[in-house]
Amino acid sequence: MELNKMFESIYRKIQKAADVKFVFGEMIETKEKSIIPVSAIRYSIGGGSGHGPDLSKIKSIAGKETDEAPKENRPGGEGVGGKFSNDPLGVFEITGDKTKFIPVIPVKAIMIAFSIWIITRVFRKKKK
């Protein structure tokens, strides 16, 4: 499959699948309140193709010379890759009185901050 056609095919599939339900989940309703989950969607795709030199014109690789017209011998390749992520941000809580957004605790950010705090304490003790 030609690389451009492959990209177009992937893009069309993403467009068909892209739905507001990816960002705003199904509403969960109880007697007193409704909850709507919210997330951040990210996707990316990339790819490339390339060809090497014509090996039939390189004497040491092509072997001995002949009177025949050399056939083009260019090794090459193509590749496509991508990533899709859905990170929860929080929920909208809807009651009869008000609507509020409750964020998800960013565990990753807390772990990074805690790690930095530990590292800085270790280095401070070594300086003394």
C-alpha positions in Angstrom: 0.0 0.0 0.0 1.3 3.4 -0.9 2.2 5.5 2.2 -0.1 8.4 1.3 -3.0 6.0 0.9 -2.2 4.4 4.2 -2.2 7.8 6.0 -5.5 8.7 4.4 -7.0 5.4 5.5 -5.8 5.8 9.1 -7.1 9.4 9.2 -10.5 8.4 7.9 -10.8 5.7 10.6 -9.9 8.2 13.3 -12.4 10.7 12.0 -15.2 8.1 12.0 -14.3 7.0 15.5 -13.8 10.6 16.9 -16.9 11.2 19.0 -17.7 13.6 21.8 -18.1 10.5 24.0 -14.3 10.2 23.9 -14.0 13.5 25.8 -17.3 13.5 27.7 -18.2 10.0 28.9 -21.7 8.6 29.4 -23.7 10.5 32.0 -24.2 8.5 35.2 -27.5 9.5 36.9 -28.7 8.9 40.4 -31.6 10.4 42.3 -29.7 13.4 43.6 -27.0 14.1 41.0 -25.6 13.3 37.6 -22.0 12.8 36.8 -20.3 13.3 33.5 -16.7 12.1 33.1 -14.2 14.3 31.2 -10.9 13.3 29.6 -8.2 14.7 27.3 -7.8 12.9 24.0 -4.5 13.0 22.1 -3.5 11.1 19.0 -0.7 11.4 16.5 0.5 9.4 13.6 3.7 9.5 11.6 5.6 7.6 9.0 8.1 7.7 6.3 9.7 5.9 3.4 13.1 5.8 1.8 15.3 4.1 -0.7 19.0 3.4 -0.7 21.5 3.8 -3.5 21.2 1.8 -6.7 23.3 -1.3 -5.7 23.6 -2.4 -9.3 25.9 0.6 -10.0 28.2 -0.1 -7.1 30.9 -2.5 -8.5 31.9 -4.0 -5.2 28.3 -5.0 -4.3 27.0 -5.7 -7.8 29.8 -8.1 -8.6 31.6 -8.4 -12.0 30.6 -6.2 -14.8 28.5 -7.5 -17.7 27.4 -6.2 -21.1 23.8 -6.3 -20.0 22.0 -3.1 -19.0 22.0 -3.1 -15.2 18.6 -3.4 -13.5 17.9 -0.9 -10.8 18.4 -2.4 -7.4 17.4 0.0 -4.7 16.5 -1.4 -1.3 14.0 0.6 0.6 11.2 0.5 3.2 8.1 2.2 4.5 6.8 2.5 8.0 3.8 4.0 9.9 3.3 4.4 13.7 1.0 6.2 16.0 -0.2 6.8 19.5 -3.6 7.3 21.1 -4.1 8.4 24.7 -7.1 9.1 26.8 -6.2 10.9 30.1 -9.0 11.4 32.6 -9.3 15.0 33.8 -12.2 14.8 36.2 -16.0 14.8 36.3 -18.8 17.3 36.1 -21.2 16.9 39.1 -24.6 18.2 38.4 -27.1 18.6 41.3 -30.4 20.6 41.6 -28.5 23.5 43.2 -25.3 23.7 41.2 -22.8 22.2 38.7 -19.2 21.8 39.6 -16.1 20.3 38.1 -14.1 17.9 40.3 -10.6 17.3 38.9 -8.9 13.9 39.1 -5.9 13.9 41.4 -2.9 13.9 39.0 -1.0 11.0 40.5 1.8 11.2 38.0 2.4 14.9 38.8 2.4 14.1 42.6 4.9 11.3 42.1 7.2 13.6 40.1 7.0 16.4 42.7 7.7 13.9 45.5 10.7 12.5 43.7 12.1 15.9 43.1 11.6 16.8 46.8 13.4 13.6 47.9 16.3 14.2 45.4 16.8 17.8 46.6 16.8 16.7 50.3 19.5 14.0 49.5 21.7 16.6 47.7 21.3 19.1 50.6 22.5 16.6 53.1 25.5 15.7 51.0 26.6 19.4 50.9 26.7 19.8 54.7 
